[in-house]
């Protein structure tokens, strides 16, 4: 089995792809999806294994970034989701990345699509209290967390907002 940088280089090619960045083909594919579908796939990838509350919380982080008055996180749903390093599922080395481009089982995606649609229509309450960041402490402990204000723990994710 080939692992590490060699596997990334062999799978994605050399140049930018070897440095673990999304290719133009991937960007074009993601940009061709509707905001709702791209958000649903993000919810699926980022909150996979979480229940309804965890998926709603991730959807609200996306919306909180979209609605940021300074546009620090990008413009619009696609701008926020596809901004470099914003959501780990869009990094080619992330185990969920390859699944984002597949036809995801409709039964698995029903809830994520419903949550994404409700989020975009403004029908969700925000259990994160305005959080713009989150992480799973069993997977990572990012350096940025000490600079942000803790807001909530919802299922396996901890949520933060810039103070």
N, C-alpha and C positions, 0 to 999 in steps of 0.2 A: 504494500500500500504506500502511495506517495503522499507525503504530508508537508505542511509548512509552505514557505515561499516557493519552493519548487512546484508544488501542486498548483498554487495560484498562477504561477508563470505558465505552466503547461496548459491549464484550463483557459486562462484569460489572455495569454500572450505576453509580449514584453512591453516595455515603455510604461505608460501610466497604469495599465492593468496590473503589471507586476508590483506596482506600489499600492495595489489594493484600492483603486478608484473605479467608479462605475463607468462602463464604456458608453459611447454614443448610442449604441444599439439598445442598451438597457434604458438609458434616459429617454430615447424615443418611445420605447414600449410603455414606460411608466407615464410619460406625458400624454400618450394616446388614451389612457384610461380616464374615465370620469372622475371628478373629485370624490364622489361617493365610493366608487370602486377602489380607488387608490387608498382612501382612508380606511375602508373595510379591510383591505389586505394588510395595511399597517396594524390595525387593531388585532387582526388574526396573528400576525407575526410577533408583535410586541407583547401581547397579552395571552398568547397561546397557553392553555392550561389554567387560565384564570376563569372565574365565573363572570356572571353578568356585571357585577359591581366593578371588578378589575378592568373589564373591557370598557365600561362607561368612563372610568377614571382616565384611561389612556386616551379615549376620544376627547375628553375635556382638556387634557394637556395640549392636544393638537389644536383645538379651538382657541385655547388661551394664547397660544403662540400666534395663530392666525389673527386674532383680535388685538395683539399687542400694538399700541398706538405708535410706537417708534419703529415698528417693522424690523426689529432686531433679529427675528427668526425667519425672515423671508416674507414674500407677498403671496397671499392666497394659500389654499390648501396644498397645491402641488409645490409651491415655492418653499413652504415650511417643511413638508415631508421629505423633499429631495435635497434640502440643503445639506452640504457635506457635514458629516459627523452628527447630524441632528437626531436621527433614529438609527440605531445599530442594525436593524434589519435590512437597511439599504446599503450596507457595507458588504462587498462581495465575500469577505472572509466570514461573515456571520452565517451560522448554520441555517437560518431562515431565509436567506437571500434567494437561493435557487427556487424555493417554493413560491416566492412572490410572482414569478413569471409563468407559473403553471396554471392550468385550470383547476382551481382548488375545489375540492368536493363541495357540492352545493349545500349539503346538510351541515357541514362544518362552518360554512360562510353565512348561513341564513342570519344568525344572531349578529355577527359582525356587520353585515350589510344593513340590518335594521338599525343597529346602534349608530352607524355612520350616517344613515339617512336622517335619523332623529337629531343627531348632533348638528348636521348642516342646516336643518330646519329650525334649530333653536329650541327643541323640545326636551332637552335633557337638563336636569339640575346638575350642578357641579359639586360633587362630593370632595373634590381636591382643594376647594377654597382658592381657586385661581392659580393653582400650580402650573409651572412651565417646565418642570424637570421631574424626572423620576428614575428610579433604578431598583433592581432586585438585589438586596444586600447579601443574598446567598451566592450571587454570581459576581458582583463587583462592588467596589467601594470607591467611587470616583472622587477625585481631589476637589471638584467644585462643590461638593455637598457642604463643606464647612463655611462656604461663602454665602450660602443661601438660607432662606428661612424655611424651617420644617413646617409642613402643613398637615400631612396625614399619612397613615399607613393603611392601604386598602389591599387586602389579600396579600400577595407576595411583594408588592411594590411599595416603596416609600416615596412620597411626593414633596417637592420643594418649590419655592418661588423666590425670585429675586426680591430682596427686601426694599 
